[in-house]
């Protein structure tokens, strides 16, 4: 660094044309992305489920799409039992999604219906829920129905 070299501070005033403030719109509803959906051969297997399972799953996804993320994760609307996944707990059968630590740190699950059709596991990016596992047999938390 030579003499006379000065770095000008960034202009971050409100209304700046350079830096835009981040806003969260609580009216934006949840949507789903299936690009990371994984079916393990020994676990989270959904391909052999009956038609009724897929009907219930789609009905639940449609219902969740009608609510803002805030209602899903904070108000737990419609008995969804939505909560974060803690991969370090002893009663959890997997230690990671395998997509990176930042994704595991924001892992969530919600139920399809009361103890009958299992859970949906994934993570959020803004209001988009990326589904990683469909868990019809409750295999992430074995023994906890």
MIKEKE-593146 format. One record per residue: residue in three letters; residue number from 1; x, y, z of N, C-alpha, C in turn. Coordinates in Angstrom, 3 decimals. Layout:
N
ATOM rest  nr      nc1      nc2      nc3     cac1     cac2     cac3      cc1      cc2      cc3
ATOM  ALA NUM        X        Y        Z        X        Y        Z        X        Y        Z
...
***
This chain:
145
ATOM rest  nr      nc1      nc2      nc3     cac1     cac2     cac3      cc1      cc2      cc3
ATOM  UNK   1    0.838   -1.167    0.000    0.000    0.000    0.000    0.891    1.241    0.000
ATOM  UNK   2    0.789    1.978   -1.029    1.617    3.174   -1.158    0.991    4.370   -0.482
ATOM  UNK   3    1.776    5.413   -0.380    1.271    6.665    0.194    0.232    7.263   -0.737
ATOM  UNK   4   -0.761    7.875   -0.171   -1.789    8.534   -0.942   -2.903    7.619   -1.431
ATOM  UNK   5   -2.826    6.310   -1.147   -3.864    5.354   -1.569   -4.971    5.345   -0.534
ATOM  UNK   6   -6.181    5.629   -0.972   -7.318    5.654   -0.062   -8.476    4.877   -0.646
ATOM  UNK   7   -9.121    4.071    0.181  -10.311    3.344   -0.239  -11.515    4.169    0.168
ATOM  UNK   8  -12.373    4.437   -0.803  -13.580    5.197   -0.505  -14.617    4.277    0.130
ATOM  UNK   9  -15.321    4.749    1.141  -16.369    3.918    1.758  -17.527    3.697    0.785
ATOM  UNK  10  -18.178    2.537    0.919  -19.340    2.202    0.093  -20.531    3.021    0.549
ATOM  UNK  11  -21.290    3.515   -0.396  -22.486    4.294   -0.099  -23.641    3.333    0.173
ATOM  UNK  12  -24.052    3.196    1.446  -25.133    2.277    1.805  -26.338    3.001    2.396
ATOM  UNK  13  -26.472    4.269    2.065  -27.629    5.018    2.564  -28.923    4.422    2.021
ATOM  UNK  14  -29.986    4.621    2.780  -31.299    4.187    2.295  -31.563    4.844    0.954
ATOM  UNK  15  -32.030    4.098    0.015  -32.294    4.631   -1.303  -31.081    4.592   -2.217
ATOM  UNK  16  -30.015    3.983   -1.748  -28.817    3.881   -2.568  -29.125    3.071   -3.817
ATOM  UNK  17  -28.546    3.494   -4.938  -28.747    2.727   -6.164  -27.740    1.593   -6.261
ATOM  UNK  18  -26.802    1.505   -5.309  -25.772    0.476   -5.329  -26.121   -0.724   -4.454
ATOM  UNK  19  -26.659   -0.488   -3.279  -26.958   -1.560   -2.340  -28.447   -1.540   -2.046
ATOM  UNK  20  -29.102   -2.631   -2.356  -30.546   -2.740   -2.115  -30.789   -3.513   -0.829
ATOM  UNK  21  -31.662   -3.032    0.044  -31.941   -3.759    1.286  -32.680   -5.059    1.009
ATOM  UNK  22  -32.407   -6.065    1.822  -33.097   -7.341    1.716  -34.416   -7.229    2.448
ATOM  UNK  23  -35.466   -7.674    1.800  -36.773   -7.663    2.439  -37.359   -9.065    2.394
ATOM  UNK  24  -38.177   -9.361    3.377  -38.862  -10.646    3.430  -40.349  -10.362    3.329
ATOM  UNK  25  -40.978  -10.969    2.366  -42.406  -10.776    2.141  -43.149  -11.970    2.727
ATOM  UNK  26  -43.801  -11.774    3.874  -44.521  -12.855    4.530  -45.784  -13.280    3.792
ATOM  UNK  27  -46.152  -12.569    2.744  -47.354  -12.956    2.007  -47.038  -13.954    0.889
ATOM  UNK  28  -45.759  -14.180    0.603  -45.377  -15.131   -0.449  -45.551  -16.552    0.087
ATOM  UNK  29  -46.268  -17.360   -0.652  -46.568  -18.721   -0.211  -45.428  -19.678   -0.521
ATOM  UNK  30  -45.442  -20.791    0.188  -44.453  -21.846    0.018  -44.651  -22.504   -1.348
ATOM  UNK  31  -43.549  -22.840   -1.974  -43.594  -23.667   -3.177  -42.578  -24.793   -3.009
ATOM  UNK  32  -42.611  -25.760   -3.904  -41.771  -26.947   -3.756  -40.873  -27.141   -4.969
ATOM  UNK  33  -39.714  -27.733   -4.701  -38.763  -28.096   -5.744  -38.325  -29.531   -5.471
ATOM  UNK  34  -38.274  -30.338   -6.510  -37.956  -31.760   -6.369  -36.585  -32.124   -6.929
ATOM  UNK  35  -35.758  -31.126   -7.250  -34.498  -31.438   -7.933  -33.548  -32.277   -7.087
ATOM  UNK  36  -33.664  -32.247   -5.767  -32.794  -33.044   -4.897  -33.497  -34.243   -4.282
ATOM  UNK  37  -34.689  -34.584   -4.804  -35.413  -35.738   -4.279  -34.588  -37.002   -4.498
ATOM  UNK  38  -34.375  -37.739   -3.409  -33.547  -38.938   -3.442  -34.332  -40.104   -2.882
ATOM  UNK  39  -34.207  -41.243   -3.530  -34.794  -42.473   -3.002  -33.664  -43.455   -2.757
ATOM  UNK  40  -33.366  -43.683   -1.484  -32.341  -44.672   -1.152  -32.961  -46.060   -1.282
ATOM  UNK  41  -32.145  -47.046   -1.584  -32.677  -48.393   -1.760  -33.124  -49.000   -0.446
ATOM  UNK  42  -32.472  -48.641    0.648  -32.818  -49.238    1.935  -33.704  -48.347    2.796
ATOM  UNK  43  -33.792  -47.088    2.446  -34.511  -46.137    3.281  -35.173  -45.074    2.402
ATOM  UNK  44  -36.210  -44.471    2.923  -36.914  -43.394    2.224  -37.402  -43.855    0.846
ATOM  UNK  45  -37.851  -45.089    0.824  -38.323  -45.685   -0.420  -39.813  -45.404   -0.563
ATOM  UNK  46  -40.172  -44.762   -1.646  -41.572  -44.429   -1.880  -42.141  -45.102   -3.124
ATOM  UNK  47  -41.301  -45.708   -3.933  -41.766  -46.249   -5.216  -42.751  -47.406   -5.064
ATOM  UNK  48  -42.721  -48.086   -3.927  -43.645  -49.209   -3.755  -44.881  -48.839   -2.927
ATOM  UNK  49  -45.099  -47.552   -2.722  -46.280  -47.107   -1.968  -47.531  -47.204   -2.838
ATOM  UNK  50  -48.654  -47.383   -2.191  -49.936  -47.478   -2.895  -50.392  -46.088   -3.359
ATOM  UNK  51  -51.347  -46.074   -4.232  -51.878  -44.839   -4.802  -52.345  -43.880   -3.711
ATOM  UNK  52  -52.963  -44.412   -2.655  -53.475  -43.575   -1.579  -52.366  -42.703   -0.956
ATOM  UNK  53  -51.165  -43.239   -0.850  -50.040  -42.463   -0.306  -49.786  -41.220   -1.167
ATOM  UNK  54  -49.735  -41.395   -2.474  -49.441  -40.279   -3.376  -50.585  -39.269   -3.425
ATOM  UNK  55  -51.810  -39.746   -3.275  -52.955  -38.833   -3.203  -52.828  -37.963   -1.955
ATOM  UNK  56  -52.546  -38.582   -0.810  -52.378  -37.818    0.442  -51.202  -36.851    0.343
ATOM  UNK  57  -50.094  -37.307   -0.243  -48.916  -36.457   -0.398  -49.245  -35.221   -1.230
ATOM  UNK  58  -49.873  -35.425   -2.373  -50.201  -34.293   -3.240  -51.211  -33.355   -2.586
ATOM  UNK  59  -52.187  -33.906   -1.856  -53.142  -33.053   -1.149  -52.425  -32.188   -0.120
ATOM  UNK  60  -51.463  -32.777    0.598  -50.715  -32.023    1.610  -49.869  -30.931    0.966
ATOM  UNK  61  -49.205  -31.248   -0.142  -48.380  -30.248   -0.820  -49.234  -29.087   -1.338
ATOM  UNK  62  -50.406  -29.402   -1.870  -51.322  -28.347   -2.317  -51.730  -27.466   -1.136
ATOM  UNK  63  -52.055  -28.074   -0.004  -52.440  -27.305    1.186  -51.306  -26.399    1.663
ATOM  UNK  64  -50.097  -26.925    1.673  -48.946  -26.135    2.142  -48.669  -24.979    1.189
ATOM  UNK  65  -48.893  -25.179   -0.099  -48.682  -24.104   -1.078  -49.625  -22.922   -0.875
ATOM  UNK  66  -50.652  -23.098   -0.093  -51.614  -22.025    0.170  -51.237  -21.184    1.375
ATOM  UNK  67  -50.094  -21.490    2.009  -49.717  -20.749    3.210  -48.324  -20.140    3.074
ATOM  UNK  68  -48.097  -19.025    3.764  -46.758  -18.453    3.797  -45.830  -19.329    4.626
ATOM  UNK  69  -44.554  -19.231    4.371  -43.551  -19.996    5.119  -43.702  -19.775    6.620
ATOM  UNK  70  -43.976  -18.548    6.993  -44.142  -18.191    8.408  -45.190  -19.073    9.071
ATOM  UNK  71  -46.327  -19.287    8.404  -47.390  -20.120    8.976  -46.956  -21.575    9.089
ATOM  UNK  72  -46.203  -22.044    8.110  -45.753  -23.433    8.127  -44.795  -23.691    9.284
ATOM  UNK  73  -43.783  -22.842    9.440  -42.744  -23.156   10.425  -42.995  -22.590   11.814
ATOM  UNK  74  -43.736  -21.500   11.916  -43.943  -20.904   13.238  -45.309  -21.232   13.828
ATOM  UNK  75  -46.314  -21.203   13.021  -47.661  -21.466   13.539  -48.019  -22.935   13.446
ATOM  UNK  76  -47.242  -23.693   12.688  -47.497  -25.118   12.500  -48.951  -25.372   12.116
ATOM  UNK  77  -49.391  -24.654   11.125  -50.779  -24.713   10.681  -51.201  -26.130   10.308
ATOM  UNK  78  -52.447  -26.414   10.534  -53.081  -27.683   10.139  -52.392  -28.916   10.700
ATOM  UNK  79  -51.804  -28.832   11.883  -51.188  -30.002   12.496  -50.055  -30.599   11.686
ATOM  UNK  80  -49.283  -29.764   11.025  -48.210  -30.255   10.161  -47.015  -30.806   10.926
ATOM  UNK  81  -46.913  -30.468   12.194  -45.771  -30.894   13.008  -44.447  -30.572   12.313
ATOM  UNK  82  -44.380  -29.382   11.751  -43.186  -28.937   11.046  -42.133  -28.518   12.073
ATOM  UNK  83  -40.934  -29.057   11.933  -39.846  -28.689   12.853  -38.497  -28.970   12.199
ATOM  UNK  84  -37.458  -28.320   12.719  -36.114  -28.568   12.170  -35.668  -30.002   12.436
ATOM  UNK  85  -34.795  -30.501   11.579  -34.178  -31.817   11.766  -32.820  -31.591   12.417
ATOM  UNK  86  -32.582  -32.280   13.511  -31.294  -32.188   14.196  -30.524  -33.481   13.924
ATOM  UNK  87  -29.643  -33.439   12.943  -28.928  -34.644   12.519  -27.973  -35.197   13.579
ATOM  UNK  88  -27.673  -34.441   14.624  -26.727  -34.932   15.637  -27.416  -35.700   16.762
ATOM  UNK  89  -28.729  -35.671   16.820  -29.443  -36.426   17.859  -29.244  -37.921   17.684
ATOM  UNK  90  -29.198  -38.639   18.780  -28.981  -40.091   18.759  -30.104  -40.853   18.069
ATOM  UNK  91  -31.338  -40.357   18.158  -32.469  -41.092   17.598  -32.705  -40.819   16.112
ATOM  UNK  92  -31.805  -40.091   15.467  -31.920  -39.806   14.038  -31.054  -40.803   13.273
ATOM  UNK  93  -31.636  -41.465   12.272  -30.939  -42.562   11.584  -29.946  -42.106   10.518
ATOM  UNK  94  -29.998  -40.844   10.114  -29.056  -40.301    9.130  -28.325  -39.121    9.760
ATOM  UNK  95  -27.121  -38.856    9.283  -26.319  -37.758    9.824  -26.269  -36.545    8.913
ATOM  UNK  96  -26.780  -36.694    7.682  -26.698  -35.603    6.717  -27.585  -35.887    5.513
ATOM  UNK  97  -27.973  -34.830    4.810  -28.597  -34.992    3.500  -27.531  -35.329    2.459
ATOM  UNK  98  -26.289  -34.974    2.752  -25.202  -35.181    1.796  -25.111  -34.076    0.755
ATOM  UNK  99  -25.686  -32.920    1.057  -25.695  -31.789    0.118  -24.894  -30.602    0.629
ATOM  UNK 100  -24.252  -30.756    1.780  -23.465  -29.664    2.350  -23.955  -29.280    3.732
ATOM  UNK 101  -23.037  -28.822    4.555  -23.352  -28.469    5.944  -24.369  -27.344    6.043
ATOM  UNK 102  -24.287  -26.357    5.158  -25.232  -25.247    5.227  -26.663  -25.719    4.976
ATOM  UNK 103  -26.833  -26.735    4.158  -28.171  -27.295    3.901  -28.637  -28.092    5.117
ATOM  UNK 104  -27.738  -28.913    5.684  -28.094  -29.691    6.873  -28.485  -28.789    8.037
ATOM  UNK 105  -27.847  -27.633    8.133  -28.139  -26.702    9.226  -29.529  -26.084    9.105
ATOM  UNK 106  -30.136  -26.171    7.938  -31.479  -25.619    7.725  -32.451  -26.703    7.256
ATOM  UNK 107  -32.272  -27.917    7.780  -33.130  -29.048    7.405  -34.443  -29.000    8.185
ATOM  UNK 108  -35.535  -29.302    7.497  -36.876  -29.286    8.097  -37.639  -30.536    7.694
ATOM  UNK 109  -38.680  -30.816    8.450  -39.606  -31.889    8.099  -41.016  -31.478    8.476
ATOM  UNK 110  -41.988  -32.050    7.767  -43.390  -31.909    8.155  -44.097  -33.205    7.811
ATOM  UNK 111  -45.229  -33.431    8.479  -45.945  -34.694    8.275  -46.944  -34.580    7.135
ATOM  UNK 112  -47.191  -35.709    6.505  -48.185  -35.771    5.430  -49.574  -35.881    6.029
ATOM  UNK 113  -49.740  -36.785    6.975  -50.985  -36.899    7.736  -50.636  -37.544    9.074
ATOM  UNK 114  -51.536  -37.509    9.996  -51.247  -37.990   11.352  -50.745  -39.424   11.373
ATOM  UNK 115  -49.448  -39.572   11.504  -48.773  -40.857   11.720  -49.116  -41.949   10.716
ATOM  UNK 116  -49.717  -41.590    9.606  -50.161  -42.609    8.675  -49.318  -42.664    7.409
ATOM  UNK 117  -48.901  -41.540    6.906  -48.229  -41.500    5.611  -46.811  -40.951    5.686
ATOM  UNK 118  -46.301  -40.815    6.872  -44.907  -40.420    7.024  -44.650  -38.935    6.935
ATOM  UNK 119  -43.403  -38.615    6.584  -42.926  -37.243    6.620  -42.293  -36.855    5.279
ATOM  UNK 120  -42.160  -35.548    5.107  -41.427  -34.968    3.992  -40.239  -34.238    4.599
ATOM  UNK 121  -39.020  -34.531    4.123  -37.802  -33.921    4.647  -37.142  -33.084    3.564
ATOM  UNK 122  -36.634  -31.928    3.945  -35.962  -31.074    2.979  -35.423  -29.822    3.634
ATOM  UNK 123  -35.245  -28.784    2.833  -34.676  -27.529    3.322  -35.290  -26.366    2.539
ATOM  UNK 124  -35.193  -25.179    3.128  -35.730  -23.974    2.506  -34.630  -23.129    1.874
ATOM  UNK 125  -34.963  -22.539    0.745  -34.239  -21.406    0.184  -35.328  -20.376   -0.059
ATOM  UNK 126  -35.300  -19.312    0.715  -36.387  -18.335    0.824  -37.684  -19.090    1.094
ATOM  UNK 127  -38.684  -18.988    0.210  -39.963  -19.669    0.461  -40.078  -20.992   -0.305
ATOM  UNK 128  -39.017  -21.427   -0.951  -39.045  -22.678   -1.719  -38.519  -23.812   -0.841
ATOM  UNK 129  -39.327  -24.855   -0.692  -38.935  -26.036    0.072  -38.416  -27.080   -0.901
ATOM  UNK 130  -37.137  -27.404   -0.787  -36.508  -28.413   -1.630  -36.674  -29.767   -0.950
ATOM  UNK 131  -37.467  -30.629   -1.556  -37.722  -31.944   -0.973  -36.540  -32.861   -1.286
ATOM  UNK 132  -35.980  -33.456   -0.220  -34.854  -34.374   -0.367  -35.325  -35.810   -0.179
ATOM  UNK 133  -36.113  -36.056    0.851  -36.590  -37.410    1.132  -38.085  -37.414    1.382
ATOM  UNK 134  -38.775  -38.400    0.833  -40.123  -38.760    1.246  -39.940  -39.954    2.165
ATOM  UNK 135  -40.541  -39.895    3.327  -40.283  -40.896    4.369  -41.592  -41.540    4.822
ATOM  UNK 136  -42.182  -42.395    3.984  -43.477  -42.970    4.327  -43.449  -43.888    5.541
ATOM  UNK 137  -42.302  -44.434    5.892  -42.211  -45.391    6.994  -41.538  -44.806    8.252
ATOM  UNK 138  -41.382  -43.484    8.323  -40.795  -42.823    9.499  -39.376  -43.336    9.785
ATOM  UNK 139  -38.574  -43.472    8.759  -37.256  -44.067    8.947  -36.186  -43.088    9.397
ATOM  UNK 140  -36.430  -41.785    9.285  -35.440  -40.839    9.808  -35.458  -40.865   11.335
ATOM  UNK 141  -36.629  -40.956   11.903  -36.810  -41.077   13.354  -37.459  -42.430   13.633
ATOM  UNK 142  -36.733  -43.529   13.527  -37.351  -44.840   13.746  -37.862  -44.976   15.187
ATOM  UNK 143  -39.027  -45.541   15.317  -39.598  -45.721   16.652  -40.392  -44.541   17.147
ATOM  UNK 144  -40.374  -43.417   16.431  -41.144  -42.230   16.834  -42.235  -41.983   15.827
ATOM  UNK 145  -43.431  -42.386   16.160  -44.571  -42.124   15.289  -45.329  -40.935   15.757
***
